[in-house]
Amino acid sequence: MSASRPLPTEDDLNVIREGVRAVCSHFGDDYWLARDDNGKFPHEFHRAMAEGGWLGITMPERYGGSGLGVTEATVMMNEVSSHGGGFAAASTIHINLFGPHPIVVEGTEEQKARWVPRLVSGEDQCCFGFTEPDAGLNTTRIKTFAEKVPGGYIVHGQKVWTSTAQVANKIMLLTRTTKYEDCDRPTDGITIFYTDLDRSKIDVNLIPKMGRKAVDSNAIFIDGLFIPDEDRIGEEGKGFGYILHSLNPERILIGAEAIGIGRDALRRATQYAKDRVVFDRPIGQNQGIQHPLAEKWMYLESAWLMCEKAARLYDQGLPCGAESNAAKFLAARACHDAAWQAVATHGGFGYAKEYHVERLYRESALTRLAPITEQLIMSFIAEKVLGLPKSY
């Protein structure tokens, strides 16, 4: 939970919407289609968001940020994903909003002063080395190991699905400093670092994937990386608890981004249904076209209300685990369904890249898979909310 803070007014949130929309207006459909085709990282968009001060929206003011909450960040990321950029646009910047949270919460004053301003300005780009191919979602079973040596640690191991590692110069790395079998509890012995991405010791391998081509995903192999003591965040062996600080905001923001994609897809489908004339009438006049679109609007807006609720609870310092997970679950389903309906509404043209809905549909699949699966969310709700026995 966060410390309680005053909630923004609707006027405050509208200022954020308008400011983000102004930046996004310079990056239209053709820009994002080109990035999807050539796979180039959206450096121009990242730079424009940094220059607008948006990368530091949740970072403390004394380090160059705006000091705002998850409620404001939720509105910001919903707007970012609503204008054609989808997850490519959102993933370009959203690590800045929840990723550095362990630094802000557990870092020393020296570490915050050294790291946070450079993230806010966009000078540094960070990737996350958390997930491992064998451990998957069972973080306690990671095997990447940091061995203590004079002045720091030597790290060996591997990570997978490390986004932006092709362009990042920093990495937040989750390792074991005590082997699993030597710990009293599974969550003990895990340590978190924030350090330079030394490409002489870290081999970065691009993973070809079905969507969000502009923001790379990678398998990385770490062979003898030295990390100085001053790049360790908090106490050795306590890292698992530190990453929990960012999990609820991450789920809320992913949900907001998913709803942005769904709304964008629905807007395009609705306009096409108005413009496309078959049998001497717009296809949107047919209930077989308009009713599914109306249904998708209702699901999207319902999911948005859960995102808003979860964000408000977090910013008030109240428990929000159930709401945050539910927001991500509902938003992902609503996004995926709306994107598919947009493709179906366009008919054969929906399969063509020039109408953009196929790209939104491909990206919508990610919302249902990451950063947590639907099955784990349902298990969490069943156990923690409904009081049912643990099933795994």
C-alpha positions in Angstrom: 0.0 0.0 0.0 1.1 3.6 -0.6 0.7 6.5 1.8 -2.6 8.3 1.5 -2.6 11.3 -0.8 -5.3 13.8 -2.0 -7.2 12.5 -5.0 -7.3 14.6 -8.2 -10.4 16.4 -9.4 -11.9 15.7 -12.8 -10.5 19.0 -14.0 -7.0 17.9 -12.9 -7.4 14.7 -14.9 -8.7 16.5 -18.0 -5.6 18.6 -18.0 -3.6 15.4 -18.1 -5.7 14.0 -20.9 -5.3 17.1 -23.0 -1.6 17.3 -22.4 -0.9 13.7 -23.3 -3.3 14.0 -26.3 -1.3 16.9 -27.6 1.9 14.9 -27.6 0.2 11.8 -29.2 -1.3 14.0 -32.0 2.2 14.3 -33.5 2.4 10.5 -33.9 -0.3 9.3 -36.1 -1.3 5.9 -37.6 1.4 6.0 -40.3 4.1 6.4 -37.7 2.9 3.4 -35.6 2.3 1.3 -38.7 5.9 2.0 -39.9 7.2 1.0 -36.4 5.2 -2.2 -36.5 6.7 -3.0 -39.9 10.3 -2.1 -39.3 10.6 -2.8 -35.6 12.4 0.4 -34.8 12.1 1.6 -31.3 9.9 4.8 -31.0 12.7 7.0 -29.9 10.9 10.1 -31.1 7.9 9.4 -29.1 9.9 8.5 -26.0 11.8 11.8 -26.4 8.6 13.9 -26.8 7.0 12.3 -23.7 10.2 13.0 -21.8 10.4 16.6 -22.9 6.7 17.0 -21.9 7.6 15.8 -18.4 5.4 12.8 -18.6 8.0 10.2 -17.8 8.3 11.4 -14.2 4.6 11.7 -13.4 4.8 9.4 -10.4 8.3 10.2 -9.4 9.1 12.5 -6.4 9.2 16.2 -7.2 12.6 16.6 -5.5 14.1 14.3 -8.1 12.5 16.1 -11.1 9.2 14.2 -11.1 5.6 15.5 -10.7 4.9 13.6 -7.5 1.4 12.5 -8.7 -0.4 9.2 -8.0 -1.5 6.1 -9.8 -4.9 7.8 -10.5 -3.2 10.4 -12.7 -0.9 7.8 -14.3 -3.9 5.6 -15.1 -5.5 8.4 -17.1 -2.2 9.2 -18.7 -1.5 5.7 -19.9 -5.1 5.2 -21.1 -4.7 8.3 -23.2 -1.3 7.1 -24.6 -2.7 3.8 -25.8 -5.9 5.4 -27.3 -4.5 7.1 -30.4 -3.1 4.4 -32.6 0.1 3.6 -30.8 -1.5 0.8 -28.7 0.9 -1.2 -26.6 3.9 -0.1 -28.7 3.3 3.5 -27.4 2.4 2.4 -23.9 5.4 0.0 -23.5 7.8 2.7 -24.7 7.3 4.6 -21.4 5.3 2.6 -18.8 8.3 1.1 -17.2 9.1 4.6 -15.9 5.8 4.7 -14.0 5.9 1.6 -11.9 9.3 0.0 -12.6 11.5 2.3 -10.5 9.2 2.0 -7.5 11.7 -0.2 -5.5 14.3 2.6 -5.9 11.9 5.3 -4.7 10.7 3.2 -1.7 13.8 1.3 -0.7 16.7 3.2 -2.3 19.1 5.4 -0.4 19.1 9.1 -0.9 22.3 8.8 -2.9 20.8 6.2 -5.1 17.6 8.2 -5.7 19.6 11.3 -6.6 21.9 9.3 -8.9 19.2 7.4 -10.7 15.7 8.9 -10.7 16.4 12.3 -12.4 18.0 10.5 -15.4 15.0 8.3 -15.7 12.6 11.3 -15.6 14.6 13.1 -18.2 14.8 10.1 -20.5 18.6 10.1 -20.4 18.5 6.6 -19.0 16.3 3.8 -20.3 15.8 0.8 -18.0 14.9 -2.8 -18.8 13.7 -5.5 -16.3 15.5 -8.8 -15.8 12.9 -10.6 -13.6 11.3 -13.5 -15.6 13.2 -16.7 -16.2 12.5 -19.5 -18.7 12.2 -22.3 -16.1 10.7 -20.3 -13.2 8.0 -18.5 -15.1 5.5 -16.9 -12.7 7.0 -18.7 -9.8 9.5 -16.0 -8.9 10.8 -17.8 -5.8 12.4 -20.4 -8.2 14.6 -18.0 -10.1 18.2 -19.3 -10.5 20.2 -16.3 -11.7 22.7 -16.0 -8.9 24.7 -13.0 -7.5 27.8 -14.3 -5.7 29.3 -11.9 -3.1 32.8 -10.7 -3.8 34.9 -7.8 -2.4 33.2 -4.6 -3.4 30.1 -6.1 -5.0 28.7 -9.2 -6.7 29.4 -11.4 -9.7 26.2 -12.5 -11.5 25.5 -15.5 -13.8 22.2 -16.6 -15.2 19.5 -15.9 -17.7 16.3 -14.0 -18.1 13.5 -14.0 -20.7 10.9 -11.5 -21.9 13.2 -8.7 -21.0 11.6 -5.8 -22.9 13.6 -2.8 -24.3 17.0 -4.5 -23.6 18.0 -3.7 -27.2 17.9 0.1 -26.4 18.3 0.2 -22.6 21.5 1.3 -20.8 20.3 0.2 -17.4 18.8 -3.0 -16.0 16.8 -3.7 -12.9 17.9 -7.3 -12.0 16.3 -9.8 -9.7 18.7 -12.5 -8.5 19.2 -15.0 -5.8 22.0 -14.3 -3.3 21.1 -17.4 -1.3 20.1 -20.6 -2.9 16.4 -21.7 -2.7 17.2 -24.8 -0.7 19.2 -22.9 1.9 16.4 -20.4 2.7 13.9 -20.7 5.6 11.2 -19.3 3.4 10.9 -19.5 -0.4 10.7 -15.7 -0.7 14.0 -15.2 1.3 17.4 -14.9 -0.4 16.3 -12.8 -3.4 18.1 -9.5 -4.0 17.3 -6.7 -6.4 19.9 -4.5 -8.2 19.8 -1.5 -10.5 22.9 -1.3 -12.6 24.5 -0.6 -16.0 23.6 -3.0 -18.8 27.1 -4.1 -19.6 26.9 -5.7 -23.0 30.3 -7.3 -22.7 28.8 -9.5 -19.9 25.2 -9.6 -21.0 24.2 -11.2 -24.3 20.9 -9.8 -25.5 18.9 -12.0 -28.0 15.8 -10.6 -29.7 12.6 -12.7 -29.6 10.5 -12.4 -32.7 6.8 -12.1 -31.7 3.3 -11.5 -33.0 2.8 -7.9 -31.9 4.3 -4.8 -30.4 7.3 -5.3 -32.7 8.6 -1.7 -32.1 9.3 -2.5 -28.4 11.7 -5.4 -28.3 11.5 -8.4 -26.1 14.6 -10.5 -25.4 16.2 -13.5 -23.9 19.4 -12.3 -22.0 22.3 -14.4 -20.8 24.5 -13.0 -18.0 28.1 -14.3 -17.7 30.2 -12.8 -15.0 28.5 -9.4 -14.7 30.1 -7.4 -11.8 27.6 -5.3 -9.9 29.1 -2.9 -7.2 27.6 -2.8 -3.7 26.3 0.7 -4.3 23.9 -0.7 -7.0 22.1 -3.0 -4.7 18.6 -1.8 -3.7 17.9 -2.3 0.0 19.0 -5.2 2.1 20.5 -8.4 0.6 17.9 -11.2 0.5 14.9 -8.9 0.9 14.2 -8.2 -2.8 11.1 -10.2 -3.2 9.2 -7.9 -0.8 10.5 -4.8 -2.6 9.1 -5.8 -5.9 5.6 -6.2 -4.4 5.4 -2.4 -4.1 5.0 -2.1 -7.9 2.7 -5.1 -8.6 -0.7 -3.4 -8.0 0.2 -0.2 -9.9 1.5 -2.4 -12.7 -1.8 -4.3 -13.0 -3.9 -1.0 -12.9 -1.8 0.6 -15.6 -1.8 -2.4 -17.8 -5.6 -2.4 -17.5 -5.8 1.3 -18.4 -3.7 0.7 -21.4 -5.8 -2.3 -22.5 -8.9 -0.2 -22.3 -7.3 2.5 -24.4 -6.6 0.0 -27.1 -10.1 -1.4 -26.9 -11.6 2.1 -27.1 -9.4 2.9 -30.1 -10.5 -0.3 -31.9 -14.2 0.4 -31.1 -13.9 4.0 -32.4 -12.4 2.7 -35.7 -15.1 0.0 -36.0 -17.9 2.4 -35.3 -16.7 4.9 -37.9 -16.3 2.2 -40.5 -19.8 0.9 -39.7 -21.1 4.4 -40.4 -19.2 4.9 -43.6 -19.4 1.5 -45.2 -22.5 1.1 -47.4 -23.6 -2.4 -48.5 -27.1 -3.1 -50.0 -27.7 0.6 -50.2 -27.5 1.2 -46.4 -24.7 1.7 -43.9 -23.7 -1.6 -42.3 -24.0 0.0 -38.9 -27.8 0.2 -39.4 -27.9 -3.6 -39.0 -28.4 -4.8 -35.5 -26.0 -7.7 -36.3 -23.3 -5.0 -36.5 -24.3 -2.4 -34.0 -25.3 -4.7 -31.1 -21.9 -6.3 -30.7 -20.3 -2.9 -30.8 -22.7 -1.6 -28.2 -21.9 -4.6 -26.0 -18.2 -4.1 -26.3 -18.6 -0.4 -25.2 -20.4 -1.5 -22.0 -17.7 -4.0 -21.1 -14.9 -1.5 -21.8 -16.5 1.2 -19.7 -17.3 -1.3 -16.8 -13.6 -2.3 -16.8 -12.6 1.3 -16.7 -14.6 1.9 -13.6 -12.7 -1.0 -11.9 -9.4 0.6 -12.9 -10.5 3.9 -11.5 -11.6 2.3 -8.2 -8.3 0.4 -7.9 -6.2 3.5 -8.5 -8.2 5.5 -6.0 -7.8 2.8 -3.4 -4.0 2.6 -4.0 -3.6 6.4 -3.8 -5.5 6.5 -0.5 -3.2 3.9 1.0 -6.0 1.3 1.2 -5.9 -2.4 0.3 -6.4 -2.8 -3.5 -5.1 -6.2 -4.5 -8.4 -7.7 -5.5 -9.5 -4.6 -7.4 -6.1 -4.2 -9.1 -6.2 -7.8 -10.3 -9.8 -7.6 -11.3 -9.1 -4.4 -13.2 -6.4 -6.0 -15.3 -8.5 -9.2 -15.9 -11.7 -7.3 -17.0 -9.8 -4.7 -19.1 -7.8 -7.4 -20.9 -11.0 -9.4 -21.8 -12.8 -6.2 -22.8 -9.9 -5.0 -24.9 -9.4 -8.4 -26.7 -13.1 -8.7 -27.4 -13.4 -5.1 -28.7 -10.3 -5.5 -30.9 -11.6 -8.7 -32.5 -15.1 -7.1 -33.0 -13.3 -4.3 -34.8 -11.6 -6.7 -37.1 -14.9 -8.5 -37.7 -16.8 -5.3 -38.4 -14.3 -4.4 -41.1 -14.8 -7.8 -42.7 -12.0 -8.6 -45.1 -10.5 -5.1 -44.8 -10.0 -5.8 -41.1 -7.3 -8.2 -42.1 -5.4 -5.4 -44.0 -2.8 -3.5 -42.2 -3.9 -0.1 -43.6 -7.0 -0.2 -41.4 -4.9 -0.7 -38.3 -7.4 -2.9 -36.4 -5.5 -6.1 -37.1 -2.5 -4.5 -35.3 -4.6 -3.6 -32.3 -6.0 -7.1 -32.2 -2.5 -8.7 -32.3 -1.4 -6.4 -29.4 -4.6 -7.1 -27.4 -3.6 -10.7 -27.0 -0.7 -9.6 -24.8 -3.0 -8.1 -22.3 -4.5 -11.5 -21.5 -1.1 -13.1 -21.0 1.1 -10.7 -19.2 2.2 -9.6 -16.6 0.0 -12.1 -14.9 -2.2 -14.8 -16.4 -6.0 -14.9 -16.1 -5.8 -18.2 -14.3 -3.6 -16.8 -11.5 -5.9 -13.8 -11.1 -8.9 -16.1 -10.7 -7.0 -18.2 -8.2 -6.1 -15.1 -6.3 -9.7 -13.9 -6.2 -11.0 -17.3 -5.3 -8.5 -17.7 -2.4 -8.1 -14.1 -1.0 -11.6 -12.7 -1.7 -13.9 -15.8 -1.6 -11.9 -17.7 1.0 -11.6 -20.9 -1.0 -8.8 -23.3 -0.5 -5.5 -22.7 -2.4 -5.7 -24.7 -5.7 -2.0 -24.8 -6.7 
